[in-house]
Amino acid sequence: MSPITWMLVLPLVAAVGLALVPERYARLVRGITLAVTATMAVLALHMAMGYDAAPVGEGGYRFVQRIPWVESVGIAYAVGVDGINLGLVILAAVVAFAAACMASEIRERSREFHILLLVMAGGLVGAFASLDLFLLYVFHEFALVPTFLMIGLWGRGERRGYAAFQITIYLTIGALIALIGLIALYLQAGIQSFDLVTLTDHFAANPLSAARQNFIFPWLLFGLGILVSLWPFHTWAPLGYGVAPTATAMLHAGVLKKFGLYVLLKVAIPMLPEGARTWLPLLAWLCLGNILYCGWVAMRQRDLNLLIGNSSVAHVGFVFLGLVSLTTLGLTGAVVVMIAHGLLAALSFALSGWMYGQTRSLDMSAMGGLLQRMPFIGTLMIMAMMAGCGLPGFGNFVGEALVLFGGWKSDLAVGANGLSLRGFVVAAAWGALVVAAVYMLRGIRLIWHGPAGGPGWEGASDPAGAWRKLPFVLLLGCLLAIGVWPRLLTDRIEPAARAIAEGVAQSRPAPNLAAHAAVP
């Protein structure tokens, strides 16, 4: 059995098992959740260490397992990893374990919360590892639905109901729009298969006409863009993360948000290359909204979680910029940014969650001098903010540098007058450098070096013992490992990214049979 299947089955079976455990055994519930997520992380490490030696299957995937399911329409249980989704599966497992460690803040209905956390963890692995488009979407919903419940039932503050309603509306609409695009792809293929490898090969050999590609691609672009908080469809994200329980914010901002980016990279762009060339120039303009506008909004925040939430949305713009480049460097950098951003977002929300638990406040203007009371948390928060500024030594710097280099080398025109993508690269680089430095350094000044004596200041303290410090150290260690030794990721990502970039460059749409033919 593939280790991926174990990573899927364990949390889902454990979630069912926890439903049978009486509510009063909260420590047992927590222990089972930690054991399951730790096992997932170990299995992910095993896959990473054995990846190069594993047999290579169709499409360059490894650790593949296929079991026919609904053969009449071509649905099968099919999982596997290549250089792109390997890192995302590992990210899901690592963040799930860290989130389970941080779930101790949940006191009421703890069993139900841990059940939802395990369902979400299993859904995340399935969403990134599935090689069947039908199951890929189903697993995404497995991970998404718990988010709504966790925010609505365990969120912080009076606005949690509104935030849960807003995030439900936005993400449901986005998921439905994307589903229309996926169904259109399946119907236009004309073959009874949802298999990702089969469909990719089919569309490479039998491309759709430019008109059909240009019709289907925006359904995927905007549906998935809503899920990823593409500007201007991003407003659900900062508020949702601001009121979400710590573990939920870590899993959604750190992992689930990458789903839309992953599907754009692995499904929309390879299968609809002409549609990508037509619509990605618009995405170049929108991603500047993420980088510059959301960064500007972050500069004006007083709430720490809203600062982190807006910063998270801003950094997603770099992934979009890498996708727009359609170059090997840019696509490789986009995946590195996905993983590094996921680690940074999870770490940042874990740190803010600990600070909230100690002070019962997220108002940065009232957190002055906390470095004196929490030197460990303070040091890690400063390092996280430096990573958010793109400081060398962290994984974010590597990914963003590759994206900028890839964008500079791109020949994609993003304007009617042949405007080059290079102008966007310059704007993104300078804008992100200035804006991120301002909001991150402002946060450091307010929280750690402002006047002491805010609410909860006297009782604030660092986590006691190595176990409580583990999730913070684990996430920061992974972020530093990527920054110091980026070839851990790039050597595996680059071949898969090159295949996509070369496939798009070599593709030619099928001729339209009739210029006036309607697109079905």
N, C-alpha and C positions, 0 to 999 in steps of 0.2 A: 504493500500500500504506500502511495506517495506520502511524504511528510506533509505535503499541503493538505491532503485529506484529513490527516490527524489534526492539523491546526484548525480545520473547519469543524470536525466532528466533536472534538473535546469541549470547546466552549458551549456549543449548542446542547450537547448531552448534559453537561454540568448545569446549564440553565434550567433544564427540565428537572434535574435532580434537586436543585435548590428549592424548587416549588414545593417539594415534599418535606423540606426541613422546617420545623416549627420556628416561628418568628423570634422566639426567645433565645435561640442559639445564634446570636449575631456573630460571635467570635468564630464559630464553625463556618458560617456563611462566608465571612471575610477570608478565612483560611483557605477554603476551597477555591474561591475566586483568585486569590494570590497564587495558589499552586497551579491552577489551570493556565493562567496568563504567563506564569514563569515557564511552564512547560512549552507554551507557544513560542516564547522568546528563545528557549534552548533549541527547539526544532528549527526556528529561523536561522539561528547561528550555524546549526548543522548544515542547512542548505547552502548558506554562504560559503562555508569551508569546503563543501563537496561539490560546488557548482562546476568548477572547471573540469572535474573528473567524471561528472555525470554524463550518461549517454545523451546525444543530441537528437531530438525528434523532429517532426515536421515543423517548418517555420523557424527552426533554431531554438525551440523550447526544450526545457529540461524538467526532470521530475514530473513527467506527463502521466496522467491517468485518464482514461476515457471509458465510460460506461454508457451504452445506449439507453435512452429513456423513452421519449415519445418519438419513435422512429417515423411515424406518419408525416410529421412536419419537420423532422431533422433536429430535434432537441436531444442533447446528450449531456451527461455529467462529464465535463472535460476541464481539467485544470493543468497548469504548467507555468513555468516562469522562464523569461529570457532576461537579457541584461537590463531591460527597462523596468519590468514589474517585480523583479527580484528585490530591488531596493525598497520598493513600496510595500511589499509583503513583510519584509523585515521591519520597516518603519511601523507598520500596523501592530506587529507583535510587541515591539519594544515599548511603544506608547501605550498599548493596552496594559502591559505590566505596570508601567509607571502610573497610569491612571488608577489601576486597582490599588496601588499603594496609597494614593491620595484620597481614595473613597472613604477613608475612616471618618471624614467630616460628616458623613451622612448618619444621623442618629435615628430619625423616624423612618419607618418602613424600609429599613436597611436591606432586608432580603429582596424586596421587589427591585430596589435600585441595582443591586448586584446582578440580579437576573437580567435586567435590561442591559447592563454593562457587558455581560458575557455574550448576549445575543448580538450586540453591536460589534464586539470584537470578532466574532465568527463571521458576521456579514462583511466586515471590512476585508478580511483575508479573502473571502470568496469573490468580492467585487473586483479585486485586483488580480487574483490568480485564475479566474474563470476564463476558459477559452471558448465558451458558448455565449453568444450575445444575449440569449434569453435569460440564462442563469446569472450572467453578469448584472443585468438589470434587477433581477429578483434579489440577489444578494445586496445590491445597493439599497433596496427598500428595507431589507432586514436591518441594515445599519442606520437608515434614516429615521424610521418610525420611532425607535427608542429615544432619539434626540428630542422629538416633540414632547414626549411624555416626561422625560427627565427635566426639561426646562420648566414645563408647566407645573409639575408636582414638587420638585425639589429646588427650583430656582430661588434666587435671592431678590428681595425687595418687592415693592408693590407693583412694579411693571412686568413681573414675570409672566402674568397671564397675557398681557398685550404682546410681549416678546415671543411667547410660544405661538400665539395666533399668527403673528406676522411671519415668523420663520416657517410655519406650516403652510401658509398661503403661497409664499414666494417659492419654496422648494418643491411643493406639490405641482405648481404650475410649470416650473422649470423641468421637473422630471417628466411630466406629461408631454411637453413640447419635444423633449429629447426622445421620448418613446415613439412619437410620430415619425421622427427622422429614422430611428432604428427599424421600425416596421417598413418604412418606405424602402430602405436599403434591402431588406429581406425580400420584399415583393419584386423589386427591380432586378434582383439577382436572377430570378427565374429558376432557382435550384432549391430543393428542399433541404436546407442546411442552415443552422445558426452558427456553425463552427467558424471561429475567427480566422483560422488559417485558411480554410477552404474558401471563405468569402473574399479574403484579401487576395488570394491567388486568382480567384475567378474574375474579380474586377480589374486585376492587373492585365489579364489576358483578354478580357471582354469589357473594356471601359464603357461607362454610360456616355451618352452625348453630353456636350457642354451644358445644354439647356436643362437636362435632368439633374446633372450635378449641381448646377447653380440654384436649382429649386430645392433640393434636399439638404445641401450643406448648411444653409442658415437655420434650419430647424435644429440641427445638432449644435451649431455654434451658439445660438442664443439660449436654447434650452439648457445646455451644459454650462454656458456662461452664467446663467442665473444661479446654478448650483455652486459655482466657484466664486460668486460675488464679483462678477465683471461690472465695472462702472458703466452705466449708472444704475445697475440692478443690484447694488451692493448693500443697500441700507439695512437689510435684515441682519447682516453679520455683526457689526459692532454692538448693537443693542442685545442681540441674542447671546453673544459671548459675555457681555457685561453682566447678565443676570444668571447665566448658566452655572450649575455646579461645576466645581473645578475639574473633575474627571470628565464630564461631558464636553466642556470647552476644549480640554486637551485632545480628546478623541476626534471631535468634529473639526476644529481648526487645524489640528496637527495632521489628521489622516483623511477623514471623509471628504474634506474639501478638495483633495487631490484627485478624486474620482473623475470629475468633469474634465480636468486637464488630461488625465490619462486616456480617457475615451476619445478626446479630440486628437491626441497624438497617435493612438493605436488603431482607431476605427475611422474617424472622419477624414483625416488628411490622407492616409494611404488609399482608402477606397474611393475618395472623391477629390483627386488631386487638382482637377481643373476648377472645381468649386472652391477649393482652398485658395488657389491663386486669385480667384475673383473676389472672395470675401475677406481674406486675411488683411488686405490693406485697410479695410474699415477697422479691423481688430487692432491694428497698429495705433490708430487714433484713440480708440477706447482705452487701450492699456496705458496711455499717458494719463488718462483720467484717474486710473488706479494709482499710478506712481505719484503724480503731482497733487491732484485734488485730495485724495484720501490722506496723503502725507500732510497736506496743509490742515485738514480737519484734525488730524492727530496732534498737531502743534497746539491746538486750542483746547485740548481736553484737560480736565482736572481729575476725572475718574481714571484710575490706573487700568482697569479692565477695558475701558473705552479707548484708552491710548493704545493698548496692546491690540485690541480688535481692529482699529483703523490702520495700525501699522501692518497687521497681518494682511489686510485687504490691499494695502499699497504694495507689499512685496510680491503679491500674486501677479502684478503687472509685469514683473521681470520674466515670469514663466510665459505669459502671453507673448512678450517680445521675442523670446527664444523660439516659440512656435511659429511666429510670423516670419522669422528669418528663413525657414526651410533649408537651413544649412546643417551639416553634421555637427559643427561646433555649437551652433545655437540650440539645436535639439538636445544635444548632450548636456549643455548648460541648463536647459529648462528642467530636465529630470533631476540634475544635481540640486537646483534651487528647490524643486518640489520636496525632496528629502530633507535638505538642510532647513528649509522653512518649516517643515512639519516638526522637526526636532526643536527648533527655536520657539515656535508657537506653543508646543506642549510644555517646554521648560518655563516659558514666560507665564503661562496661566497657572502652572504648578506653584511658582514663586509667589504670584499675586494671591493665589488661594491660601497659601500659608500665612501671608501677611494679613489677609482679611480675617483668618481664624484667630490671629493674635490680637489684632487691634479693632476688629469689627467695623472697619472703615476702609474704603478705597479712595478717599479724597486725598490726592497727593499733597495739597496745600496744608493738610493737617498731619502729615506723616514725618515732619522734619526730625532729623537727628536719629532716625531709626538704625543707622549704621552702628551707633554705640550699643544698641540693645541686641541687634541681630547681625553680627559681623559675617557669619557664614552666608546667610540669605542675602545680605547686602552685597557681598563680594560677587556672588553668583548672578544677582540681578544686574550689577554693573557690567559683568562679562556678557550677559545676554543682550544688554542694550548696545554694547560695543559690537556684538555680532550683528545686531540689527542695523548698525551703521555701515556694515560691510567691511569691518576691520580685518586685515589679513590674519590668517591663523585659524579662522572659523570657516565652516563649510559654505556659508552664505557668500563669502568673498569669492570662492572658487567658482560657484555656479553663476553668480552675476557677471564675473569677468568673462567666462565662456560665452554667456549670452551676448554681452556687448561685442566681443570679438566676432561672434557668429553674425550678429546683426550688421556689423561693419562690412563683412565680406559678402553680404546678401546682395543679389541683383534685383530683388523685388521692388517694383515701383509702387509707391503708396499714394500717389496723387495723379490727377488727370494730366498734369504737365510733366509726368515722369519723375516726380520728386522721389529721391532715393531714401531708403530706410536709414541711411547714415545720420540724417538730421534728427531722427527719433532716438537714435543711439546716444547722440550728444545730449539731447534734452533729457533723456532718462538718466544718463550718468550724472550730469550736473544737478539735475533736479533732485534725484534720490540722495546724492551726497549732501547737499545743503539742507534739504527738508528733514531727512532722517537724523542728521547731526543735531539739528535744532530741537526736535521733539524728544529725542533720546537724552540729550544732555540736560534739557530742561527737566525731564523726569528724574534724572539722577540728582540734580541740584535740589529739587523740591523734597524728594523722599529722604535722601541720605545726608544732605548737608544743610538743610533748612533749620530753623529754630526748633529746639526739642520741646517736648511736653504736650504733644497732641493726644487725642483720645486713645486709650489703651497703651500709651507709651511705656508706662511703668511695668506693666505685666508682659510686654512683648519679649520673646526669647527665640533663639534658634531651635531647630529640631534636635532632640536629645537622642544620642545613640546612632550607630552606623546605619541601622535599619531604616530609620526615618529620613536619613540623609540620602539613602540609596537612589530614589527616583531622580532627585536633582543631579546627583553625580553621574548617573547613567546617561541621562539625556545630554548633559554638557560634555561628557566624555565622548559620546558619539559625534557630537558637533565638532569637537576639536580634532577627532581622528580623521574626519573628512577634510578638514582644513589643512592638517599637517600632511596627510597622505591621501590626496584626492584620487589616486589611481585605484584605491579600494573600490571606487564606484566607476570612474571613467573608463577603465579597461574593459568593463563588462557592458557599460551603456553604449559606448562608441560604435561597436559593430551593428547593433540594432538600430541606432540613430542613423548611421550611414545608409543602411538598407532603405529606411524610410525616405531620407533625403534624395537618394539616387532614384528610387522608384518614382517620386514626384517629378524629378528633373526629366526622366525619360518618358513619362506618360504622355499620351496624346488622346484626347477624347474621341469617341466615335462620331462620325459625321451625322448631322441631323438629317433624317429622311425627308423632312419637309420643313421649310423655314417657318411655316405658319402652324405647325402641329402643336396642339395643346399639350402641356406637361401633365401627365396623370397625377 
